[in-house]
């Protein structure tokens, strides 16, 4: 289980990424897309071209962490993948949920 705080910032790369990239390659992509945010504790998500794999890059105060998930069936939703996501949308994306309409309970 991935635990994220409520104020976590999650950024999604809008273009597909070559999944042969490791920490160095993904951090270079992150620096290009989101300047000066790499070491801020934000999470950076990347999808492959087929949208069935996701990698998440995160700086953990003393090093990088990469999370990787591969779907056996289906693809990650296009509806939820936006440049900056909140925690709810990120977990819906990871779980494969495609909501028809999202309405917050509280404003």
TAKA-V132220 format. One record per helix or strand of 3 or more residues. SS is the DSSP state (alpha for helix, beta for strand). FROM is the first residue (numbers start at 1). LEN is the number of residues. If there is no record, write none. Layout:
ss->[SS | SS]
from->[FROM | FROM]
len->[LEN | LEN]
This chain:
ss->[beta | alpha | beta | beta | beta | alpha]
from->[10 | 23 | 43 | 53 | 64 | 87]
len->[3 | 11 | 5 | 7 | 7 | 9]
